[in-house]
């Protein structure tokens, strides 16, 4: 009985460690995504629409690179926790650099570097979590819910940072998002070294090649093809929401004070908690 209790306690402890990993993983993303668009606009860096679009495309570029290279390379070559630590260290430094970057080439370059390091960690963190769960079907929803909570928690400090500020002053203060995101990334880099060891998963004998080519063949199954299509539409809506919602909420049409934009945009994540739980 005592051994069973110890095993249960270790299971809870490990689950909490994975949960906290997800909190930090998605808090990084959630801290900068809603407000970066306004910061790049006329009251902030005064980038052109095309330049803003290029910065917004950095994540998409990194996601495509991840499909064809980085995620598979990371999964098969490095221990997951060490890859997480190295990626978040580099990505965090790049995000901190964006706090001081003023010109488009530097700003875009740092965002692209951050995205190339960060995007693969989304799948690697999932892989790490699945590797240490006894019953992934029952446990993953709770663990992954930590990411949603992290997104919500990081939205609220901006209320106090932006309180009493408007216009150009609010845009200047909103660049604090890069310090928050960079700090969280560095914290996760250190924390990752204390996660359960997860060795690389080399390709099985005769498997080789590119994992994405094998995965693409599954689209021949109708239900996966439908899931792919629905996910594509959902991603378009998701991206459009975060690109446009903050400016809309702060516009004359709605008139929210800058301090309320992040908390209001976190309502969607509050609703998500019940679903994931």
JOCORZI-V647586 format. One record per backbone hydrogen bond with DSSP energy under -0.5 kcal/mol. NH is the residue of the N-H (numbers start at 0). CO is the residue of the C=O. Records with the same first field share a line. If there is no record, write none. Layout:
NH = CO / CO
This chain:
4 = 0
5 = 1
6 = 2
7 = 3
8 = 4
9 = 5
10 = 6
11 = 7
12 = 8
13 = 9
14 = 10
15 = 11
16 = 12
17 = 13
18 = 14
19 = 15
20 = 16
21 = 17
22 = 18
23 = 19
24 = 20
25 = 21
26 = 22
27 = 23
28 = 24
29 = 25
30 = 26
31 = 27 / 28
32 = 28
33 = 29
35 = 31
38 = 34
39 = 35
40 = 36 / 37
43 = 40
44 = 38
45 = 40
46 = 39
51 = 47
52 = 48
53 = 49
54 = 50
55 = 51
56 = 52
57 = 53 / 54
60 = 56
61 = 57
62 = 58
63 = 59
64 = 60
65 = 61
66 = 62
67 = 63
68 = 64
69 = 64
70 = 65
71 = 65
72 = 68
73 = 69
74 = 70
75 = 71
76 = 72
77 = 73
79 = 197
82 = 78
83 = 79
84 = 80
85 = 81
86 = 82
87 = 83
88 = 84
89 = 85
90 = 86
91 = 87
92 = 88
93 = 89
94 = 90
95 = 91
96 = 92
97 = 93
98 = 94 / 95
99 = 95 / 96
100 = 96
106 = 102
107 = 103
108 = 104
109 = 105
110 = 106
111 = 107
112 = 108
113 = 109
114 = 110
115 = 111
116 = 112
117 = 113
118 = 114
120 = 117
121 = 117 / 118
122 = 118
123 = 119
124 = 120
125 = 121
126 = 122
127 = 123
128 = 124
129 = 125
130 = 126
131 = 127 / 128
132 = 129
137 = 134
138 = 134
139 = 135
142 = 138
143 = 139
144 = 140
145 = 141 / 142
146 = 143
147 = 143
148 = 144
149 = 145
150 = 146
151 = 147
152 = 148
153 = 149
154 = 150 / 151
155 = 151
156 = 152
157 = 154
158 = 155
159 = 155 / 156
160 = 156
161 = 157
162 = 158
164 = 161
168 = 165
169 = 165
170 = 166
171 = 167
172 = 168
173 = 169
174 = 170 / 171
175 = 172
176 = 173
177 = 174
178 = 174 / 175
179 = 175
180 = 176
181 = 177
182 = 178
183 = 179
184 = 180
185 = 181
186 = 182
187 = 183
188 = 184
189 = 185
190 = 186
191 = 187
192 = 188 / 189
193 = 190
194 = 191
200 = 74
201 = 199
206 = 203
207 = 203
210 = 208
212 = 209
213 = 209
214 = 210
215 = 211
216 = 212
217 = 213 / 214
218 = 215
219 = 216
220 = 217
221 = 219
223 = 220
224 = 220
225 = 221
226 = 222
227 = 223
228 = 224
229 = 225
230 = 226
231 = 227
232 = 228
233 = 229
234 = 230
235 = 231
236 = 232
237 = 233
238 = 234
239 = 235
240 = 236
241 = 237
242 = 238
243 = 239
244 = 240
247 = 243
248 = 244
249 = 245
250 = 246 / 247
253 = 250
254 = 250
255 = 248
259 = 256
260 = 256 / 257
261 = 257
263 = 259
264 = 260
265 = 261 / 262
266 = 263
267 = 264
269 = 265
270 = 266
271 = 267
272 = 268 / 269
273 = 269
274 = 270
275 = 271
276 = 272
